[in-house]
Amino acid sequence: MNGERWVPDDLPSIGDLAEMAKLLQDEQRNGTLYVRWSKGPAVDLSADSRSRDELTGVSLPGLSANPLRVEPWWGDRPIELWLARRLYDYRHLGEQRGPSVRPWVLAGRELGRGPDNEPLVVCERPIAWVADGVLREAEQLVAEQGSADWGPLDRRQHS
């Protein structure tokens, strides 16, 4: 890529959590995968696009994203449940930032940490959009866990 940012015109979509789990297993050999909630790689990979700290407005040195890598302590638990949590945590961003904001998966490299300790990454390769059906499946899988004390990381919610 030699400094150029290539963004495919038609990024494929991930259709369900099983497909996303397979992608994670296949791609982990080639780098770290992240999920990012935004208007997509065409916007995010423009020359001057960066994430900003919403509290202070400070421009961050990379794009805010969340790693999909499964931690060793997860053991033999289903990868689909791990991914459901990763998607569920930030699902409010689609509602909060508008209808054109969606999750997409990218292969990237961490440059630092943001104000919420989230990875700030450079996108090395856009992989796929996450379809709405995957988000519904993730929400259902999380609900099936029956934990009343656990929910999304939405700052707007007050207890």
N, C-alpha and C positions, 0 to 999 in steps of 0.2 A: 504494500500500500504506500510506502515511501512518503509519508506525510499527508497523502491525500486521503480523504474520508469517502469511502464508497458506501452508499446506501442503496440497497435494492429497491426497485420501484414497487414490487409486490412481495412484501415480507410474508412468509407463510404464517398460518395460525395454528396454535396448539389447541386441540379439540377436547381433551379431557386430562385428568390428573395422571392416568396411566401413561399417556403419551408424554406428558411432561416429565414423569419419573424416568421413562426410557431415555428421553433426551438428556436428562441430568446424568444418568449412568454413562451414556455414550460420550458426552461432551467433556466430562470431568478429566479425561485424559489429555484434553487439548487446552485446558485453562479453567479459570474460575468463572462460573455462571452467576449472573445477577438478575434480579427483576427490578425494573424501574417503572414508575408510574409517571407518565408524561404524554405529550402529544406525539411522541414517537421519535425514531432515529433521524428522520429527515429534518426535524426541528432541532433535536438535541445535538446533532453532529455538525451543525452549521459552525462556521469559524469562530463566532463570538459567543456561543451558547455555553452558559455555566449555571450550576445551581446557585441559589442564593439562600442565605439564612433569613427565614421569614421574620424573625424578631428584630434583627438589626439591619437587614438589607445588604450585609457583607457578601461580596462575590466569593464563592468557594472555588478551590483549585480543581474541582472535578464535578462529576454528576453524582447526585445522591442516588444510591441504589442499595438493594439488600441482597446479601449473598444467598444462593440457593444450596450451597454445599452442605451436605448432611454431616453433623458433628459426630465424632466417634461414640460419645456417650448415648446417642440415640439407639444404638444397638440394632436389634433385629426388628424394630418397630417399622411399620409400613412407611415407605418413602412418600407415598401419596399423602399421608397425614402430615408429615413434615412440610411438604409443599403447600398443603392447605393452610397451615399456620402462617407460612411466609406470605401467602396471598391475602389471607384474612386480616393480618395485622394492619395493612395499609389500604384496605378496600375503600375507606372513606375518602381517599384522595381523588378518586374518580368523581364522587359526588361534590366534593369541596371545590375542586379546581375546574369543573366544567365537563360537558359531555364529550369533548374531544380528548380528554385525558384517559388513557388506558394503560394496563400493564403490558410490558414487553420484556423479552429475555435477551440478554446480551452476554457475550464473552468479553471480559474486561480485566483490567489490572488496577489494583488499589493504589491511589496516590496519597491518601491520608484519611482522616476521620472528620466528620462534620460535627456540628454542635450537639446533635443527639447521639453521638458516637456511631453514626451510620457510616459505612464506607463511602468514600468519594472516589469515583473510578473514571478511568478513561475507557471508552468503548473501543475494543479492538475489532469486534465483529457483531453486528446485529444478528440475532438468531430468529426470533419469531414473536408475533403478537400472542397474547393470552386471550382466548375467546371468552365471551361472557358466560358461556356454559361452564367453563372451568371455574369461574368465580362462584357460580351458584353451587357447583359440586363441592367446592372448598367450604363454602358456608354451611352446607348440609353436613359435611363430614365433621366440621368443628362442633356444630350443634349436637351431633350424635355423641360427643364426648361427655355431655351433661355437666359441664363445669360452669356454675353460676358466678364464680369469682374470676372468670377469665374473659377478656374481650379485646377488641381492636385497639390500636394505639392512636386513638383519636383525641387530640387535645381539646376539642370542642365539647366533649362529654364531661359532665360534672356529676359527682355522686352526692 
